[in-house]
Amino acid sequence: MLPDQPVPGRSELVVMVAGLMALNALAIDIMLPALNEIAHAVGLTAEGVESDNRQQLIIFSYILGFGAPQILWGPITDRFGRRGPLFVSLIGYIVMAALCITLREFHALLAARFVQGVFSSGARLVAVSIVRDLFAGRQMARFMSLVMTIFMIIPIIAPAVGQAILLVAPWEWIFGALVVFGLGMLGWTWARLPETLPAESRRPLNLGNALGAYAQVIRTPVTFGYMCASGIVFGALFSFIASSEQIFREVFGRGEDFVLWFSGIAGMLAVANFTNSRLVEKIGMRRISHTALFLFTALSALSAVITYFVGESLLWFYPLFILTFACFGLLGSNFSALAMEPLGSIAGTASAAYGFATTTVSSLIGMLIGSQYNGSTVPLMLGFVGLGLSALVIILITEKGRLFSSR
C-alpha cells in the first residue's frame, strides 16, 4: 500500500473498525452455547453434571489476556504506527484460534485463550487509536456510536452461529470460525487500511517516554475519572456475559433457545448505540451518559427487589434487563470519547490505558460477581447496583459535582 493512500470512505471505515473490534466479541460470544460441551470435552465436568462455574474461565481467561497487554501495545503503536502492530495482532489471533482446535486439557486451553486475548487486544487498541487519529470530541463519539451499532451485529448473531455450528459439527469448528474471520480482517486491512499516524508524530519507544505518557493519563482528571468509572461499570457487562448461558438454562429453563434471548439483549444494545449516534452531537456526551448511568443503577435495583420479593420470572426480568443493558449503549462510546478527548497526541497510550480499565479491571470485577451465581439472578443484579453507584461517585468527583453538563 502506498503511504499516501487515502483513508477509506466513512462507511467502509466504520465497518472496518467495527470488524476489528468484533474480533474480541466473536471470540467471547460464539463460545457461549458451547461452554458446557467444551467443559465436558476438556475434563472439567463429568457427563450428567449440569454445569460448573469454572466453565466461565474459558471466557475470563481470554478477557484477562485481552486487557493488561494493551498497556504494552499503546507505546508500541505510538512508536511504530498502526499497520505493523495490527498485522502482528491479527496473525497471532489466527494462530491461537487454530491451536485451540487441537487442545483437550482444560488449563492448556485457558493458556491458549489467554494468549489469543493478548493478540486481540492489539487489534482493538489499533482500531480505537485510528479513530482518535482522525476524529475528536463529539465527532469521535458519533463515529464510535456508529461503529458500535455495526459491532453489535456480532453479539446478536455470534451465539446463533455457535449453536448452528454445534448442530452440524463438533465444538472445535467454533474456533475454526475465528480463524476464518481473522483471515478475512487480515486481508481487508492489508489491502485497504492506510497508516494514520504520520512518522513525524511518532514517539520514541523507551521506558521513560512510556511512563511519562501513562503519567499524563493519570494526571488528566477527565481521562482518569472516566477511565476508572468505565472500568467499574463495565464489570457488569462481563459478569452477565460469562454467566448468561447458566442463567437462561438453569434459572429460566431456556437453554434450547438461549441464543434468541441473548440476541434480543444484544439487539437492544445496538439500538441504543445507534440512538446515541443520532443524538450525541445535539445533546452532548455528558447529558446522555450521566442519565444512562442513573437509569442503569435504578433499573438494576428494581429488578433485584422484584425478584427477591416475588421470585424468578422472565415476565419481568427480561424487559427490565434489556432496558438495563441498553444503558451500556449510551455509556460506552460517550465515556470513551470523554476519556480520549484531551490526549490526542498520545492516542495509542491513552487508548491502552482505557482498554486496560475496561477489560482487565472490568473482567476481574465481572469474575467476582459471576462467581457469586447461586441459581438466582439476585446476586448479579445487586452487583450491578453496587457497580453503578461506585461509577456514579467517581463521575461526581471527576465533574466536581456538576452532572448533565452540555459540554
FINUZA-508375 format. One line per 8 residues: number of its first residue (from 1); for each residue y negated, x, z of C-alpha. Coordinates in steps of 0.02 Angstrom, whole numbers. Example, Ala and Ser with C-alpha at 12.3 -4.5 7.8 and 13.67 -1.06 7.14 Angstrom:
# FINUZA-508375
1 = 225 615 390  53 684 357 $
# end
This chain:
# FINUZA-508375
1 = 0 0 0  -171 64 -43  -279 97 110  -421 -10 41  -311 -160 1  -396 -317 67  -332 -418 213  -228 -569 156 $
9 = -315 -737 146  -343 -831 308  -196 -950 286  -73 -811 245  -138 -705 389  -118 -850 511  64 -874 459  98 -686 459 $
17 = 28 -660 635  123 -814 693  282 -742 617  260 -577 708  233 -667 873  380 -781 834  499 -633 841  486 -648 1029 $
25 = 502 -837 1039  651 -838 921  741 -704 1023  724 -817 1175  736 -997 1116  878 -979 991  987 -919 1137  964 -1074 1245 $
33 = 1106 -1183 1177  1224 -1033 1182  1189 -965 1356  1340 -1046 1436  1454 -993 1293  1388 -814 1295  1411 -809 1485  1596 -853 1461 $
41 = 1617 -726 1320  1548 -579 1420  1645 -622 1577  1504 -691 1682  1583 -861 1712  1762 -922 1702  1817 -1069 1599  1787 -1230 1694 $
49 = 1637 -1161 1787  1489 -1265 1734  1354 -1130 1747  1291 -980 1843  1107 -945 1875  1141 -766 1820  1152 -826 1641  962 -836 1650 $
57 = 963 -645 1649  1008 -649 1464  833 -718 1441  743 -621 1578  815 -451 1528  734 -472 1358  569 -533 1433  561 -387 1555 $
65 = 588 -266 1412  453 -356 1314  320 -343 1448  297 -170 1525  310 -61 1367  153 -143 1299  60 -26 1417  126 117 1307 $
73 = 109 28 1140  -77 -4 1169  -137 177 1167  -12 217 1027  -84 84 912  -263 134 955  -218 312 902  -104 288 751 $
81 = -164 121 686  -72 -43 669  51 -23 524  156 126 580  193 62 757  228 -111 684  363 -47 567  445 56 706 $
89 = 447 -102 813  523 -211 679  661 -87 636  706 -66 821  710 -255 844  830 -274 698  946 -133 756  958 -201 934 $
97 = 996 -377 872  1136 -305 766  1203 -208 917  1209 -367 1024  1332 -440 899  1461 -309 950  1443 -315 1140  1564 -403 1258 $
105 = 1511 -334 1426  1375 -425 1522  1274 -276 1583  1283 -190 1414  1217 -348 1333  1075 -355 1459  1031 -174 1419  1028 -207 1232 $
113 = 922 -362 1258  801 -260 1364  780 -129 1227  759 -265 1096  618 -334 1202  538 -160 1206  529 -155 1017  474 -337 1004 $
121 = 328 -300 1121  259 -176 994  258 -308 857  173 -434 970  41 -310 1025  2 -260 846  -16 -444 798  -145 -479 934 $
129 = -236 -314 901  -253 -357 717  -332 -523 762  -455 -437 880  -494 -308 745  -550 -450 632  -619 -584 749  -705 -607 917 $
137 = -755 -743 1039  -735 -924 986  -683 -871 811  -539 -774 888  -493 -922 999  -493 -1038 848  -390 -917 743  -264 -891 884 $
145 = -250 -1079 909  -204 -1097 726  -81 -954 747  -5 -1039 898  8 -1204 805  115 -1120 671  202 -1012 800  259 -1166 896 $
153 = 368 -1216 750  490 -1084 813  516 -1156 989  533 -1328 908  669 -1279 785  749 -1124 864  862 -1216 989  918 -1332 850 $
161 = 953 -1182 738  1054 -1103 879  1150 -1265 903  1182 -1280 716  1249 -1101 711  1368 -1139 854  1437 -1288 757  1494 -1180 612 $
169 = 1507 -1002 682  1531 -905 844  1384 -859 955  1372 -685 879  1290 -761 725  1141 -811 831  1099 -626 842  1131 -617 655 $
177 = 991 -741 630  874 -624 724  924 -483 605  882 -590 454  714 -647 523  667 -469 572  709 -404 397  601 -541 321 $
185 = 450 -495 428  475 -309 391  472 -338 203  323 -456 209  211 -348 318  258 -189 223  203 -270 60  53 -372 115 $
193 = -24 -313 280  -159 -177 266  -216 -61 404  -352 -150 504  -402 -4 618  -508 122 522  -473 306 551  -646 334 624 $
201 = -614 201 758  -453 277 823  -444 355 995  -357 519 1040  -187 495 1120  -187 580 1289  -162 529 1468  -345 541 1513 $
209 = -401 425 1372  -261 301 1408  -300 294 1594  -485 281 1555  -455 134 1438  -349 43 1566  -478 79 1700  -606 -3 1586 $
217 = -495 -157 1577  -486 -166 1767  -674 -136 1787  -717 -277 1667  -720 -432 1781  -693 -564 1646  -550 -469 1566  -463 -428 1729 $
225 = -487 -602 1803  -419 -699 1654  -279 -572 1633  -223 -600 1814  -239 -788 1802  -136 -789 1642  -3 -678 1719  19 -801 1862 $
233 = 11 -969 1774  124 -916 1630  261 -884 1757  285 -1073 1748  321 -1061 1562  458 -931 1584  537 -1015 1734  562 -1175 1635 $
241 = 624 -1091 1476  757 -995 1572  819 -1147 1670  788 -1284 1541  966 -1292 1474  1036 -1308 1651  910 -1442 1698  942 -1554 1549 $
249 = 1131 -1530 1556  1160 -1540 1744  1016 -1646 1813  996 -1771 1671  1165 -1759 1583  1084 -1725 1415  1175 -1564 1368  1232 -1628 1198 $
257 = 1057 -1673 1139  963 -1542 1241  887 -1468 1084  800 -1632 1042  721 -1647 1215  667 -1464 1211  594 -1485 1037  490 -1631 1096 $
265 = 411 -1524 1231  376 -1383 1108  306 -1509 984  179 -1572 1110  129 -1392 1144  99 -1367 957  -10 -1524 952  -112 -1458 1098 $
273 = -138 -1290 1012  -196 -1375 853  -313 -1487 952  -387 -1333 1035  -417 -1253 865  -520 -1405 814  -621 -1419 974  -647 -1245 1044 $
281 = -798 -1195 938  -886 -1356 985  -840 -1374 1168  -810 -1195 1222  -665 -1094 1289  -708 -1113 1473  -731 -1301 1474  -565 -1331 1387 $
289 = -460 -1204 1482  -529 -1244 1654  -498 -1430 1628  -321 -1392 1567  -285 -1287 1723  -337 -1431 1836  -229 -1553 1737  -80 -1434 1740 $
297 = -86 -1422 1929  -114 -1608 1958  25 -1665 1840  147 -1541 1916  108 -1606 2090  128 -1787 2033  298 -1750 1955  360 -1663 2113 $
305 = 302 -1806 2226  379 -1944 2119  545 -1852 2103  554 -1811 2289  524 -1990 2345  604 -2089 2203  737 -1974 2130  776 -1886 1967 $
313 = 749 -1984 1808  700 -1939 1630  599 -2102 1629  455 -2020 1721  499 -1836 1720  494 -1812 1532  325 -1896 1494  243 -1804 1639 $
321 = 323 -1641 1591  272 -1641 1408  92 -1675 1463  105 -1533 1589  171 -1415 1456  36 -1468 1334  -90 -1389 1452  -24 -1218 1401 $
329 = -87 -1255 1225  -262 -1274 1296  -246 -1122 1410  -161 -982 1316  -275 -950 1167  -433 -975 1267  -381 -864 1413  -328 -730 1288 $
337 = -492 -736 1192  -595 -733 1352  -499 -582 1414  -509 -486 1250  -688 -526 1201  -777 -386 1299  -659 -248 1242  -656 -246 1053 $
345 = -672 -57 1048  -504 -37 1136  -418 -193 1070  -245 -114 1071  -257 -59 1252  -337 -222 1308  -201 -320 1217  -70 -211 1301 $
353 = -138 -245 1474  -150 -432 1439  25 -434 1366  92 -344 1519  16 -476 1633  78 -623 1531  255 -558 1508  312 -435 1641 $
361 = 215 -513 1785  248 -689 1720  433 -657 1694  455 -587 1870  370 -741 1940  471 -852 1824  632 -766 1876  592 -800 2059 $
369 = 556 -984 2027  703 -1006 1909  822 -932 2039  775 -1073 2157  855 -1201 2042  974 -1304 2151  1020 -1451 2041  848 -1531 2060 $
377 = 681 -1515 1968  581 -1518 2131  583 -1328 2162  525 -1299 1984  379 -1419 1995  325 -1358 2166  325 -1183 2093  211 -1247 1954 $
385 = 90 -1316 2083  82 -1151 2176  51 -1054 2017  -84 -1174 1958  -177 -1164 2122  -166 -974 2127  -233 -959 1949  -374 -1079 1990 $
393 = -428 -973 2139  -432 -818 2028  -538 -907 1897  -658 -968 2032  -681 -790 2092  -698 -722 1915  -828 -853 1867  -915 -840 2038 $
401 = -882 -1023 2071  -955 -1086 1906  -821 -1180 1812  -830 -1278 1648  -971 -1170 1577  -1013 -1196 1394  -1013 -1007 1364 $
# end
